[in-house]
Amino acid sequence: MPLNPDQYELVKSLIVTIEAIPDSEPFHVPVDWEDLDLRDYPDLIKNPMDLGTLKRNIDAGKYCTFEQCFKDLALIWDNCKSYNFSTDMYKLA
């Protein structure tokens, strides 16, 4: 059973609030690792997630609990940290 209407509205409101934060823009769509030439991305990130996919999953009724939804929300940030801190891009010269 998907989220009830009150839960649905609460979660959707949270996503809209996050999307309104200017720094969240890169997380609105899936990482285009090919266009960005991030060849190691699929090797390091096994379960990609972004806010757009999360919203589509919410609308499709794929989450039955808040916990399932928030697990995927946390996955967005976990993937970002995992990828960016596993590469040399942030090491100081």
C-alpha positions as CSV (number, residue, x, y, z in Angstrom):
1,M,0.0,0.0,0.0
2,P,1.5,3.4,-1.0
3,L,1.9,6.3,1.3
4,N,-1.5,7.7,2.5
5,P,-2.6,11.1,1.2
6,D,-1.2,13.0,4.2
7,Q,2.1,11.3,4.0
8,Y,2.3,11.8,0.2
9,E,1.7,15.5,0.6
10,L,4.3,15.8,3.4
11,V,7.0,14.0,1.4
12,K,6.2,15.9,-1.8
13,S,6.4,19.2,0.1
14,L,9.8,18.2,1.5
15,I,11.1,17.4,-2.0
16,V,9.8,20.7,-3.4
17,T,11.5,22.5,-0.4
18,I,14.8,20.7,-1.2
19,E,14.6,21.5,-4.9
20,A,14.1,25.2,-4.1
21,I,17.6,25.3,-2.5
22,P,20.0,26.6,-5.3
23,D,22.7,24.1,-4.4
24,S,20.4,21.2,-4.9
25,E,20.2,21.8,-8.7
26,P,22.7,19.1,-9.6
27,F,20.6,16.5,-7.8
28,H,17.3,17.2,-9.7
29,V,18.2,14.8,-12.5
30,P,20.3,11.6,-12.8
31,V,24.0,12.1,-13.1
32,D,24.9,12.1,-16.8
33,W,28.1,10.3,-16.2
34,E,28.8,9.8,-19.9
35,D,28.4,13.4,-20.8
36,L,30.5,14.4,-17.7
37,D,33.1,11.8,-18.7
38,L,32.9,10.1,-15.3
39,R,33.7,6.7,-16.6
40,D,34.2,5.2,-13.1
41,Y,30.8,6.4,-11.9
42,P,28.8,3.2,-12.7
43,D,31.6,1.1,-11.0
44,L,31.4,3.1,-7.8
45,I,27.7,3.9,-7.6
46,K,25.6,0.8,-7.9
47,N,22.2,2.4,-7.0
48,P,22.0,5.8,-8.5
49,M,19.2,8.1,-7.2
50,D,18.2,11.7,-7.8
51,L,15.3,14.0,-6.7
52,G,13.5,13.6,-10.0
53,T,13.5,9.8,-9.8
54,L,12.5,10.0,-6.1
55,K,9.5,12.2,-7.1
56,R,8.5,9.8,-9.8
57,N,8.7,6.9,-7.4
58,I,6.5,8.8,-4.9
59,D,4.0,9.6,-7.6
60,A,4.0,5.9,-8.8
61,G,3.2,4.7,-5.2
62,K,6.5,2.8,-4.9
63,Y,7.0,3.7,-1.3
64,C,4.8,2.2,1.5
65,T,6.5,3.9,4.4
66,F,8.3,7.1,5.1
67,E,11.4,5.0,5.9
68,Q,11.5,3.7,2.3
69,C,11.2,7.2,0.9
70,F,13.8,8.7,3.2
71,K,16.2,5.8,2.5
72,D,16.2,6.8,-1.2
73,L,16.5,10.5,-0.2
74,A,19.6,9.7,1.9
75,L,21.0,7.6,-1.0
76,I,21.2,10.8,-3.1
77,W,23.6,12.4,-0.6
78,D,25.4,9.1,0.2
79,N,26.1,8.5,-3.5
80,C,27.4,12.1,-3.9
81,K,29.8,11.7,-0.9
82,S,30.8,8.2,-2.0
83,Y,31.7,9.2,-5.5
84,N,33.3,12.6,-4.8
85,F,35.4,11.4,-1.9
86,S,36.5,8.2,-3.7
87,T,38.1,10.2,-6.6
88,D,41.1,12.4,-6.7
89,M,39.0,15.5,-7.7
90,Y,39.1,17.0,-4.2
91,K,42.6,16.2,-3.1
92,L,44.8,19.2,-2.6
93,A,47.8,19.6,-4.9
